[in-house]
Amino acid sequence: MCGIVGLHLRDATLYPRLGALLTDMLGHMCDRGPDSAGMAVYGDPVWSPPGHATVSLLDNPVTAEQLAESLTRATGVEVVTHDLTPTTVLHAALDATELAEAVRAYAPDARIVGFGSDLTVLKGVGNPGELARRFGLPAAQGWQGIGHTRMATESAVTAEGSHPFSVGPGQCLVHNGSFSNHMGIKHELERHGVRFDSANDTEVGARFVAEQLAAGADLEKSLLLLNERFDGFYTLLVSTSDSFAVVRDAIACKPAIIAETDRWVAMASEYRALTDLPGVQNARIFEPEPEEVYLWHRQ
């Protein structure tokens, strides 16, 4: 069943409240996905300081402190880590791809679940509200955040199987539903050299979008192409460092609601996740139409 939430802030005075608002939204969706959860935050000054790249990983083979020391020696730049078990978050004044490659070289068995100049991805197994509080999400700041509460259908209940899937720099995708033809698309991407980290159908969608973006398509075009290629029932929320997009399949049976004010744009699987947002009583509230891409950019 799964639950999706997302919040794109237009009003900078709300940035300090991003994590608290997102935690509240996730809490309303716990019964839609009680087994695991993930969340992504754009712009938190602690997890992703200005001028630093951030990498989030699972299956860290050593302690966070040992990882920081080893990567600092390897790169010649101070690497700072945050132990948010099972996720390890690290940042340094490096390019995001350079930092990710350094992690892969030192810890090849670790699983990178997010990287970018301002993106922090957190994943875990258990009650989504409890996970958010344990990670410290209520104190997080930033301009954009997304979250997902998972009820596993396509793969095992693991932290790496939870959403969001973040496979390109600054890019995240969360998904309610299932893709019915994902294996054929996965094999096609593998023939072009794309590597996969899980058996989750959502990762195939995320890799497909990442490939389109890398080839020069914008986010709207990438999601229109996804609609053309993928079969199934789905609602997707896709974010990048400057964009926030929602799209549904042709049948649109998976629930989605969008609310928009001059201070923020929010999306959730159900309206109850939006009820505590500031000024929601004056928001424009609507259900996204089938196969139409709804896209907002950071101003």
N, C-alpha and C positions, 0 to 999 in steps of 0.2 A: 504494500500500500504506500508507504513512505510519505514523508512530509518535507516540503521545501519552504524555506524562508529566505528573503533577501531584502537588503536595505541600501539604497543609494542616496547619500545625503548631499543636498544642494546648499544648505545653510551651514557655514563653517562653525557657527556657535553650537551646533549639535554634535560636532566631531568628538568631544569628550564623552558623549553619551552613547556612542555607537555600540560598544560592547554590551552595555546594560540593556539597550533596546533589543539587540539581537538575541541576547540570552532569554529575555522575556518571550520573544517570538518563538524561539526554539522550544521553550517550555510548553507552549500551547500545542505543539505538534508531537509531543512524546508518544501519545497513544497511536499515532500513525506509523511510528518506527521505533520500537522500544529497544532494539537489540544493539545498535551502534549508532555513531553519529560522527559528523565532521563539520568543520566550520572554517571559513577563510576571512581574514581581516586585511584590508588595504589601508596602510598608512599609520600603523601603531608605532609610536616613537620609541618604545622599549624593545619590541620584537623586531622592528624594522626601522632603525634610525635613518634619518635623512642622509643621503650619500652612501648608504650601505646596501648591499644585496643580502637577501635572506634566503636560506634553504631550510626546508622542513623535511625530516626523514624519520622513518621507522626502522626497526631492527638494527639500531646502533650497536656495533659489536663491543664497544668499550663505554666507560662512563663519559658523561658530557664533558667533564673537566679534561679527561685524557684526550678526547677528540679535539677539543679546543687547542690544547698544547701541541698536538701533532700537526694540526692544520696550520697553526701559526708558524711553526718551524718550516713547514713545506712551502707556504706561500710568501713568507717574509712580512706578512701583514697580520695584525692582531685579529684573531677570530674569537668571538664571544658566543657562548652557548647558553641555552635555557633548557633545563630538564623538565619537560612537560609530559612525562611518561604516559603513554608509550611513544609520544612524539618528542623528538629532539629538534629544537630550533636553533639555528646558528646564523650569525651575520658578521660581515666584514666589509671594509671599504674596497670592494672588488666588483668587477662585473659579475652579474648573476650567473651567466654561463660559466665563467672562469671558476667561481666558487663551487658550483655544482660539479664541475669536472674534477676539482681538487678533492671533493668528498668521494667521488666515484673511484679515484685513484687510490686513496687511502683506505676506504672502506667499501670495497666492491660489492659486498653482500648486503649493505644497507640499501633501503628502498627510499629514494627521493620522492616525496609526495607533493612537493610544491617548491617553486623557486621564482624569484623576481626581485625587482628593485624596491618593492614596497609591499610584498605579499607574504602573509604568514598563514600556513595551512596547519590545522590541528585535527587529529583523528584518534578515535578510541572506541572500545567496546563497552557497552553498558548503557544505563539510562542517560539520554541526551542532556537533560538538565543538570544532572550530577556531574557529567563530564565537563560541561561548560564552566561550572563553578570551580571544579578542580583545576582546570586549565587557567583560570583567572580571566575568563572572557568578560565578566561584568566590568572589569576595570579597563578593558581595551579601548583604545581611541582610533579614530580614522574616518575616512570618508565613505567607505563602502564595506559591506560584509554580506556573506551568504552562509547558509547553514542547511543541513540535511539530517533528517532522522530516518533511519533505515529499517525496513522490514525485508530481510534478505529473501530473494526468490531465485536469482540466477547463480549465486555462488555462496561460499561459506560465510559465516559470521566472523569476520576478522577486521582488524583495524584497517588493513590495506584495502579491503573490499568496500569500505565505507566511502561515502562521497564527502567533499568534492573530489573529482579527478582533475588534477592540475598537471598537465603534461607539456605545456609550453610556457615560456617565461611570462609570468603575470596573468596566466589564463586559468580559469576554473570552470567546471561544468558540474551541475547537479541535476538529477533525473528522477522523475516519478513515472514508473511504467516499465516497459520492456521493449527491446528491439527484437524482432523476429528473424531478421536476415543478417544479424551482425557477424556471424561466423564467415560468411562469404566476403564481406567487406574487410574483416580482419585479415583473412588470407591474402587478399589483394594488397592491403597495406604492408603486410609482412614481405611480400614479394618485392616491394619497393624499399625494403630495408628498415621498416618501422618495427621497433621492439615493444613488446607488451609486458606489463608487470603483474597482471592478474587475469583471471578468467571471467571478469565482470563485463557484461555487455555495455555498461556505461563507459568503460574505458575506450571501447571501440569508437563510440561517438565523440569522445574527447580527443582521441588521436586523429580522427577524421577532420575535426574542426581545426586542430593545430596544423595539420598538413595544408589545409586550404589557406590559413593565415600566413604560413611560411611561404606559400607560393605567390602571395601578393593579394589575395582576396581580402576584402574587409569583412568585419564580423557579420554584417547583414547578409552579404553574398554567401559566406560560409554556411550560415544556417539555412538559407534557401536551398543550397546544394544538399545539405543534410536531409532536408525534407524530401528532396527528389530521390535520394538513394536509400534511405532507411525506411523499412516497414515496421509497423507495430503501433503500440499505443503509448504516447509519451507526452509529458510536459517537461521542458528544459529551461533552466535558468543558467545563463552563461555570462561570465564576467571577465573583463580584462582590466588593466590598470586604469583605463579611462572610459570603460563602457560597461553597460548593464543591459542584458537582453533576455527576452522571454519568447519562446516559440512552442507551439503545440502541433500535434499531428492532425491529419485531415478529419478524423472523427472527433477529436477533442473530448474524449470521455474521462481523461484524468483531470481532476479539479485544479483550478488556478484562479486567483483573484488578484487584481492590481489596484493599488490606491496611489494617487498622485496629488501632491500639493506643491506650492512654490518652495517649500523647505526640503522636501524629500520625495522619493519614489520607492514604493515597497511592493513586494510580491510575496504571496504565500499560497499554500495549498488550500487553506480555508480562511475565511474572514476573521475568525476568532484570534488568529495570530496577529492581526493588525489593530485590535481594539484599543491597545494601550499606547499607540503611537501619538505623539503630540499633534493635536489639530486634526485627527482622523475624521472628526465629525464634519469637517469642511472639505474633505478630500473628494476628488473625482474618483469614483470606484466603478470598476468594470471588469468583465470577464474577457480575457483575450480570445480573439477569433481564431478558428482553425487555420493553420499554415501561414499565419501572418507573423512577421518578425516585429516585435516591439523593442525599440532600442533607445537608450538614453546615453549621453556622453557627459563626462565630467566637464564642468564649465571652468 
